[in-house]
Amino acid sequence: MKKHRCMPCGWIYDPQKGDPENGIAPGTAFEDLPEDWACPLCGADKESFEEI
């Protein structure tokens, strides 16, 4: 599973960590995030992320 960076703010989504504060369990691949999930730091949508 690859990490993804939010292009507007630089926050990194790490699938090993998930986003537990927003209901995303560790081990969740970026591709499996809900379509309405947004960056927890700046609120950007999934389209604003790039694979790193």
mmCIF file of the N, C-alpha and C atoms, coordinates in Angstrom:
data_MODEL
# 
_entry.id   MODEL 
# 
loop_
_atom_site.group_PDB 
_atom_site.id 
_atom_site.type_symbol 
_atom_site.label_atom_id 
_atom_site.label_alt_id 
_atom_site.label_comp_id 
_atom_site.label_asym_id 
_atom_site.label_entity_id 
_atom_site.label_seq_id 
_atom_site.pdbx_PDB_ins_code 
_atom_site.Cartn_x 
_atom_site.Cartn_y 
_atom_site.Cartn_z 
_atom_site.occupancy 
_atom_site.B_iso_or_equiv 
_atom_site.pdbx_formal_charge 
_atom_site.auth_seq_id 
_atom_site.auth_comp_id 
_atom_site.auth_asym_id 
_atom_site.auth_atom_id 
_atom_site.pdbx_PDB_model_num 
ATOM 1   N N  . MET A 1 1  ? 0.850   -1.188 0.000  1.00 0.00 ? 1  MET A N  1 
ATOM 2   C CA . MET A 1 1  ? 0.000   0.000  0.000  1.00 0.00 ? 1  MET A CA 1 
ATOM 3   C C  . MET A 1 1  ? 0.887   1.241  0.000  1.00 0.00 ? 1  MET A C  1 
ATOM 4   N N  . LYS A 1 2  ? 0.548   2.163  -0.860 1.00 0.00 ? 2  LYS A N  1 
ATOM 5   C CA . LYS A 1 2  ? 1.374   3.354  -1.031 1.00 0.00 ? 2  LYS A CA 1 
ATOM 6   C C  . LYS A 1 2  ? 0.793   4.546  -0.285 1.00 0.00 ? 2  LYS A C  1 
ATOM 7   N N  . LYS A 1 3  ? 1.692   5.452  0.076  1.00 0.00 ? 3  LYS A N  1 
ATOM 8   C CA . LYS A 1 3  ? 1.288   6.689  0.740  1.00 0.00 ? 3  LYS A CA 1 
ATOM 9   C C  . LYS A 1 3  ? 0.840   7.695  -0.320 1.00 0.00 ? 3  LYS A C  1 
ATOM 10  N N  . HIS A 1 4  ? 0.007   8.636  0.108  1.00 0.00 ? 4  HIS A N  1 
ATOM 11  C CA . HIS A 1 4  ? -0.466  9.702  -0.768 1.00 0.00 ? 4  HIS A CA 1 
ATOM 12  C C  . HIS A 1 4  ? -0.314  11.040 -0.043 1.00 0.00 ? 4  HIS A C  1 
ATOM 13  N N  . ARG A 1 5  ? 0.081   12.063 -0.810 1.00 0.00 ? 5  ARG A N  1 
ATOM 14  C CA . ARG A 1 5  ? 0.289   13.401 -0.237 1.00 0.00 ? 5  ARG A CA 1 
ATOM 15  C C  . ARG A 1 5  ? -0.798  14.347 -0.730 1.00 0.00 ? 5  ARG A C  1 
ATOM 16  N N  . CYS A 1 6  ? -1.328  15.147 0.191  1.00 0.00 ? 6  CYS A N  1 
ATOM 17  C CA . CYS A 1 6  ? -2.280  16.194 -0.161 1.00 0.00 ? 6  CYS A CA 1 
ATOM 18  C C  . CYS A 1 6  ? -1.491  17.319 -0.821 1.00 0.00 ? 6  CYS A C  1 
ATOM 19  N N  . MET A 1 7  ? -1.800  17.609 -2.074 1.00 0.00 ? 7  MET A N  1 
ATOM 20  C CA . MET A 1 7  ? -1.037  18.634 -2.789 1.00 0.00 ? 7  MET A CA 1 
ATOM 21  C C  . MET A 1 7  ? -1.228  20.038 -2.203 1.00 0.00 ? 7  MET A C  1 
ATOM 22  N N  . PRO A 1 8  ? -2.433  20.418 -1.765 1.00 0.00 ? 8  PRO A N  1 
ATOM 23  C CA . PRO A 1 8  ? -2.571  21.770 -1.194 1.00 0.00 ? 8  PRO A CA 1 
ATOM 24  C C  . PRO A 1 8  ? -1.793  22.000 0.108  1.00 0.00 ? 8  PRO A C  1 
ATOM 25  N N  . CYS A 1 9  ? -1.760  20.996 1.016  1.00 0.00 ? 9  CYS A N  1 
ATOM 26  C CA . CYS A 1 9  ? -1.161  21.266 2.329  1.00 0.00 ? 9  CYS A CA 1 
ATOM 27  C C  . CYS A 1 9  ? 0.028   20.371 2.688  1.00 0.00 ? 9  CYS A C  1 
ATOM 28  N N  . GLY A 1 10 ? 0.235   19.282 1.947  1.00 0.00 ? 10 GLY A N  1 
ATOM 29  C CA . GLY A 1 10 ? 1.380   18.422 2.214  1.00 0.00 ? 10 GLY A CA 1 
ATOM 30  C C  . GLY A 1 10 ? 1.136   17.295 3.208  1.00 0.00 ? 10 GLY A C  1 
ATOM 31  N N  . TRP A 1 11 ? -0.089  17.177 3.755  1.00 0.00 ? 11 TRP A N  1 
ATOM 32  C CA . TRP A 1 11 ? -0.387  16.097 4.703  1.00 0.00 ? 11 TRP A CA 1 
ATOM 33  C C  . TRP A 1 11 ? -0.245  14.763 3.991  1.00 0.00 ? 11 TRP A C  1 
ATOM 34  N N  . ILE A 1 12 ? 0.301   13.764 4.679  1.00 0.00 ? 12 ILE A N  1 
ATOM 35  C CA . ILE A 1 12 ? 0.529   12.447 4.096  1.00 0.00 ? 12 ILE A CA 1 
ATOM 36  C C  . ILE A 1 12 ? -0.490  11.446 4.644  1.00 0.00 ? 12 ILE A C  1 
ATOM 37  N N  . TYR A 1 13 ? -1.207  10.766 3.734  1.00 0.00 ? 13 TYR A N  1 
ATOM 38  C CA . TYR A 1 13 ? -2.052  9.646  4.147  1.00 0.00 ? 13 TYR A CA 1 
ATOM 39  C C  . TYR A 1 13 ? -1.196  8.396  4.116  1.00 0.00 ? 13 TYR A C  1 
ATOM 40  N N  . ASP A 1 14 ? -1.013  7.785  5.282  1.00 0.00 ? 14 ASP A N  1 
ATOM 41  C CA . ASP A 1 14 ? -0.239  6.557  5.418  1.00 0.00 ? 14 ASP A CA 1 
ATOM 42  C C  . ASP A 1 14 ? -1.218  5.431  5.707  1.00 0.00 ? 14 ASP A C  1 
ATOM 43  N N  . PRO A 1 15 ? -1.401  4.485  4.760  1.00 0.00 ? 15 PRO A N  1 
ATOM 44  C CA . PRO A 1 15 ? -2.374  3.422  4.983  1.00 0.00 ? 15 PRO A CA 1 
ATOM 45  C C  . PRO A 1 15 ? -2.076  2.549  6.198  1.00 0.00 ? 15 PRO A C  1 
ATOM 46  N N  . GLN A 1 16 ? -0.814  2.496  6.619  1.00 0.00 ? 16 GLN A N  1 
ATOM 47  C CA . GLN A 1 16 ? -0.474  1.720  7.825  1.00 0.00 ? 16 GLN A CA 1 
ATOM 48  C C  . GLN A 1 16 ? -1.133  2.341  9.064  1.00 0.00 ? 16 GLN A C  1 
ATOM 49  N N  . LYS A 1 17 ? -1.289  3.668  9.048  1.00 0.00 ? 17 LYS A N  1 
ATOM 50  C CA . LYS A 1 17 ? -1.879  4.387  10.183 1.00 0.00 ? 17 LYS A CA 1 
ATOM 51  C C  . LYS A 1 17 ? -3.365  4.629  10.001 1.00 0.00 ? 17 LYS A C  1 
ATOM 52  N N  . GLY A 1 18 ? -3.816  4.749  8.750  1.00 0.00 ? 18 GLY A N  1 
ATOM 53  C CA . GLY A 1 18 ? -5.208  5.094  8.482  1.00 0.00 ? 18 GLY A CA 1 
ATOM 54  C C  . GLY A 1 18 ? -5.501  6.524  8.918  1.00 0.00 ? 18 GLY A C  1 
ATOM 55  N N  . ASP A 1 19 ? -6.733  6.787  9.250  1.00 0.00 ? 19 ASP A N  1 
ATOM 56  C CA . ASP A 1 19 ? -7.173  8.097  9.749  1.00 0.00 ? 19 ASP A CA 1 
ATOM 57  C C  . ASP A 1 19 ? -8.223  7.832  10.825 1.00 0.00 ? 19 ASP A C  1 
ATOM 58  N N  . PRO A 1 20 ? -7.770  7.239  11.968 1.00 0.00 ? 20 PRO A N  1 
ATOM 59  C CA . PRO A 1 20 ? -8.721  6.802  12.997 1.00 0.00 ? 20 PRO A CA 1 
ATOM 60  C C  . PRO A 1 20 ? -9.623  7.909  13.541 1.00 0.00 ? 20 PRO A C  1 
ATOM 61  N N  . GLU A 1 21 ? -9.136  9.137  13.563 1.00 0.00 ? 21 GLU A N  1 
ATOM 62  C CA . GLU A 1 21 ? -9.955  10.237 14.072 1.00 0.00 ? 21 GLU A CA 1 
ATOM 63  C C  . GLU A 1 21 ? -11.176 10.481 13.190 1.00 0.00 ? 21 GLU A C  1 
ATOM 64  N N  . ASN A 1 22 ? -11.099 10.024 11.938 1.00 0.00 ? 22 ASN A N  1 
ATOM 65  C CA . ASN A 1 22 ? -12.210 10.194 10.997 1.00 0.00 ? 22 ASN A CA 1 
ATOM 66  C C  . ASN A 1 22 ? -12.804 8.857  10.568 1.00 0.00 ? 22 ASN A C  1 
ATOM 67  N N  . GLY A 1 23 ? -12.610 7.827  11.398 1.00 0.00 ? 23 GLY A N  1 
ATOM 68  C CA . GLY A 1 23 ? -13.248 6.546  11.176 1.00 0.00 ? 23 GLY A CA 1 
ATOM 69  C C  . GLY A 1 23 ? -12.582 5.638  10.153 1.00 0.00 ? 23 GLY A C  1 
ATOM 70  N N  . ILE A 1 24 ? -11.325 5.926  9.788  1.00 0.00 ? 24 ILE A N  1 
ATOM 71  C CA . ILE A 1 24 ? -10.606 5.104  8.817  1.00 0.00 ? 24 ILE A CA 1 
ATOM 72  C C  . ILE A 1 24 ? -9.600  4.233  9.574  1.00 0.00 ? 24 ILE A C  1 
ATOM 73  N N  . ALA A 1 25 ? -9.823  2.927  9.538  1.00 0.00 ? 25 ALA A N  1 
ATOM 74  C CA . ALA A 1 25 ? -8.991  1.986  10.291 1.00 0.00 ? 25 ALA A CA 1 
ATOM 75  C C  . ALA A 1 25 ? -7.594  1.851  9.683  1.00 0.00 ? 25 ALA A C  1 
ATOM 76  N N  . PRO A 1 26 ? -6.587  1.594  10.529 1.00 0.00 ? 26 PRO A N  1 
ATOM 77  C CA . PRO A 1 26 ? -5.256  1.286  10.001 1.00 0.00 ? 26 PRO A CA 1 
ATOM 78  C C  . PRO A 1 26 ? -5.345  0.112  9.030  1.00 0.00 ? 26 PRO A C  1 
ATOM 79  N N  . GLY A 1 27 ? -4.551  0.162  7.971  1.00 0.00 ? 27 GLY A N  1 
ATOM 80  C CA . GLY A 1 27 ? -4.562  -0.892 6.972  1.00 0.00 ? 27 GLY A CA 1 
ATOM 81  C C  . GLY A 1 27 ? -5.496  -0.606 5.806  1.00 0.00 ? 27 GLY A C  1 
ATOM 82  N N  . THR A 1 28 ? -6.158  0.568  5.805  1.00 0.00 ? 28 THR A N  1 
ATOM 83  C CA . THR A 1 28 ? -7.068  0.930  4.720  1.00 0.00 ? 28 THR A CA 1 
ATOM 84  C C  . THR A 1 28 ? -6.294  1.588  3.591  1.00 0.00 ? 28 THR A C  1 
ATOM 85  N N  . ALA A 1 29 ? -6.325  0.957  2.413  1.00 0.00 ? 29 ALA A N  1 
ATOM 86  C CA . ALA A 1 29 ? -5.649  1.520  1.247  1.00 0.00 ? 29 ALA A CA 1 
ATOM 87  C C  . ALA A 1 29 ? -6.322  2.825  0.819  1.00 0.00 ? 29 ALA A C  1 
ATOM 88  N N  . PHE A 1 30 ? -5.546  3.729  0.249  1.00 0.00 ? 30 PHE A N  1 
ATOM 89  C CA . PHE A 1 30 ? -6.093  5.007  -0.202 1.00 0.00 ? 30 PHE A CA 1 
ATOM 90  C C  . PHE A 1 30 ? -7.269  4.787  -1.158 1.00 0.00 ? 30 PHE A C  1 
ATOM 91  N N  . GLU A 1 31 ? -7.132  3.806  -2.047 1.00 0.00 ? 31 GLU A N  1 
ATOM 92  C CA . GLU A 1 31 ? -8.173  3.511  -3.037 1.00 0.00 ? 31 GLU A CA 1 
ATOM 93  C C  . GLU A 1 31 ? -9.475  3.072  -2.382 1.00 0.00 ? 31 GLU A C  1 
ATOM 94  N N  . ASP A 1 32 ? -9.391  2.560  -1.149 1.00 0.00 ? 32 ASP A N  1 
ATOM 95  C CA . ASP A 1 32 ? -10.576 2.071  -0.449 1.00 0.00 ? 32 ASP A CA 1 
ATOM 96  C C  . ASP A 1 32 ? -11.232 3.118  0.450  1.00 0.00 ? 32 ASP A C  1 
ATOM 97  N N  . LEU A 1 33 ? -10.662 4.329  0.493  1.00 0.00 ? 33 LEU A N  1 
ATOM 98  C CA . LEU A 1 33 ? -11.277 5.388  1.289  1.00 0.00 ? 33 LEU A CA 1 
ATOM 99  C C  . LEU A 1 33 ? -12.615 5.771  0.665  1.00 0.00 ? 33 LEU A C  1 
ATOM 100 N N  . PRO A 1 34 ? -13.593 6.163  1.481  1.00 0.00 ? 34 PRO A N  1 
ATOM 101 C CA . PRO A 1 34 ? -14.880 6.596  0.927  1.00 0.00 ? 34 PRO A CA 1 
ATOM 102 C C  . PRO A 1 34 ? -14.686 7.787  -0.019 1.00 0.00 ? 34 PRO A C  1 
ATOM 103 N N  . GLU A 1 35 ? -15.550 7.893  -1.009 1.00 0.00 ? 35 GLU A N  1 
ATOM 104 C CA . GLU A 1 35 ? -15.433 8.984  -1.990 1.00 0.00 ? 35 GLU A CA 1 
ATOM 105 C C  . GLU A 1 35 ? -15.560 10.357 -1.333 1.00 0.00 ? 35 GLU A C  1 
ATOM 106 N N  . ASP A 1 36 ? -16.292 10.444 -0.222 1.00 0.00 ? 36 ASP A N  1 
ATOM 107 C CA . ASP A 1 36 ? -16.482 11.742 0.435  1.00 0.00 ? 36 ASP A CA 1 
ATOM 108 C C  . ASP A 1 36 ? -15.428 12.028 1.514  1.00 0.00 ? 36 ASP A C  1 
ATOM 109 N N  . TRP A 1 37 ? -14.420 11.146 1.629  1.00 0.00 ? 37 TRP A N  1 
ATOM 110 C CA . TRP A 1 37 ? -13.343 11.383 2.600  1.00 0.00 ? 37 TRP A CA 1 
ATOM 111 C C  . TRP A 1 37 ? -12.564 12.623 2.166  1.00 0.00 ? 37 TRP A C  1 
ATOM 112 N N  . ALA A 1 38 ? -12.084 13.387 3.115  1.00 0.00 ? 38 ALA A N  1 
ATOM 113 C CA . ALA A 1 38 ? -11.320 14.602 2.824  1.00 0.00 ? 38 ALA A CA 1 
ATOM 114 C C  . ALA A 1 38 ? -10.092 14.676 3.720  1.00 0.00 ? 38 ALA A C  1 
ATOM 115 N N  . CYS A 1 39 ? -9.112  15.428 3.288  1.00 0.00 ? 39 CYS A N  1 
ATOM 116 C CA . CYS A 1 39 ? -7.897  15.635 4.067  1.00 0.00 ? 39 CYS A CA 1 
ATOM 117 C C  . CYS A 1 39 ? -8.272  16.161 5.453  1.00 0.00 ? 39 CYS A C  1 
ATOM 118 N N  . PRO A 1 40 ? -7.804  15.514 6.513  1.00 0.00 ? 40 PRO A N  1 
ATOM 119 C CA . PRO A 1 40 ? -8.151  15.965 7.861  1.00 0.00 ? 40 PRO A CA 1 
ATOM 120 C C  . PRO A 1 40 ? -7.501  17.295 8.242  1.00 0.00 ? 40 PRO A C  1 
ATOM 121 N N  . LEU A 1 41 ? -6.494  17.711 7.496  1.00 0.00 ? 41 LEU A N  1 
ATOM 122 C CA . LEU A 1 41 ? -5.812  18.961 7.825  1.00 0.00 ? 41 LEU A CA 1 
ATOM 123 C C  . LEU A 1 41 ? -6.437  20.165 7.117  1.00 0.00 ? 41 LEU A C  1 
ATOM 124 N N  . CYS A 1 42 ? -6.689  20.028 5.797  1.00 0.00 ? 42 CYS A N  1 
ATOM 125 C CA . CYS A 1 42 ? -7.179  21.202 5.052  1.00 0.00 ? 42 CYS A CA 1 
ATOM 126 C C  . CYS A 1 42 ? -8.544  21.001 4.403  1.00 0.00 ? 42 CYS A C  1 
ATOM 127 N N  . GLY A 1 43 ? -9.061  19.762 4.411  1.00 0.00 ? 43 GLY A N  1 
ATOM 128 C CA . GLY A 1 43 ? -10.389 19.513 3.849  1.00 0.00 ? 43 GLY A CA 1 
ATOM 129 C C  . GLY A 1 43 ? -10.416 19.248 2.352  1.00 0.00 ? 43 GLY A C  1 
ATOM 130 N N  . ALA A 1 44 ? -9.240  19.119 1.716  1.00 0.00 ? 44 ALA A N  1 
ATOM 131 C CA . ALA A 1 44 ? -9.191  18.840 0.279  1.00 0.00 ? 44 ALA A CA 1 
ATOM 132 C C  . ALA A 1 44 ? -9.755  17.453 -0.008 1.00 0.00 ? 44 ALA A C  1 
ATOM 133 N N  . ASP A 1 45 ? -10.365 17.279 -1.189 1.00 0.00 ? 45 ASP A N  1 
ATOM 134 C CA . ASP A 1 45 ? -10.939 15.981 -1.533 1.00 0.00 ? 45 ASP A CA 1 
ATOM 135 C C  . ASP A 1 45 ? -9.871  15.022 -2.044 1.00 0.00 ? 45 ASP A C  1 
ATOM 136 N N  . LYS A 1 46 ? -10.277 13.767 -2.279 1.00 0.00 ? 46 LYS A N  1 
ATOM 137 C CA . LYS A 1 46 ? -9.330  12.726 -2.698 1.00 0.00 ? 46 LYS A CA 1 
ATOM 138 C C  . LYS A 1 46 ? -8.620  13.071 -4.004 1.00 0.00 ? 46 LYS A C  1 
ATOM 139 N N  . GLU A 1 47 ? -9.279  13.827 -4.871 1.00 0.00 ? 47 GLU A N  1 
ATOM 140 C CA . GLU A 1 47 ? -8.686  14.201 -6.161 1.00 0.00 ? 47 GLU A CA 1 
ATOM 141 C C  . GLU A 1 47 ? -7.440  15.082 -5.973 1.00 0.00 ? 47 GLU A C  1 
ATOM 142 N N  . SER A 1 48 ? -7.302  15.674 -4.796 1.00 0.00 ? 48 SER A N  1 
ATOM 143 C CA . SER A 1 48 ? -6.195  16.590 -4.523 1.00 0.00 ? 48 SER A CA 1 
ATOM 144 C C  . SER A 1 48 ? -4.954  15.869 -3.996 1.00 0.00 ? 48 SER A C  1 
ATOM 145 N N  . PHE A 1 49 ? -4.965  14.541 -3.986 1.00 0.00 ? 49 PHE A N  1 
ATOM 146 C CA . PHE A 1 49 ? -3.847  13.759 -3.477 1.00 0.00 ? 49 PHE A CA 1 
ATOM 147 C C  . PHE A 1 49 ? -3.045  13.154 -4.618 1.00 0.00 ? 49 PHE A C  1 
ATOM 148 N N  . GLU A 1 50 ? -1.731  13.030 -4.383 1.00 0.00 ? 50 GLU A N  1 
ATOM 149 C CA . GLU A 1 50 ? -0.857  12.351 -5.338 1.00 0.00 ? 50 GLU A CA 1 
ATOM 150 C C  . GLU A 1 50 ? -0.140  11.198 -4.649 1.00 0.00 ? 50 GLU A C  1 
ATOM 151 N N  . GLU A 1 51 ? 0.101   10.122 -5.401 1.00 0.00 ? 51 GLU A N  1 
ATOM 152 C CA . GLU A 1 51 ? 0.813   8.974  -4.862 1.00 0.00 ? 51 GLU A CA 1 
ATOM 153 C C  . GLU A 1 51 ? 2.281   9.326  -4.695 1.00 0.00 ? 51 GLU A C  1 
ATOM 154 N N  . ILE A 1 52 ? 2.876   8.898  -3.580 1.00 0.00 ? 52 ILE A N  1 
ATOM 155 C CA . ILE A 1 52 ? 4.298   9.165  -3.355 1.00 0.00 ? 52 ILE A CA 1 
ATOM 156 C C  . ILE A 1 52 ? 5.035   7.861  -3.062 1.00 0.00 ? 52 ILE A C  1 
# 
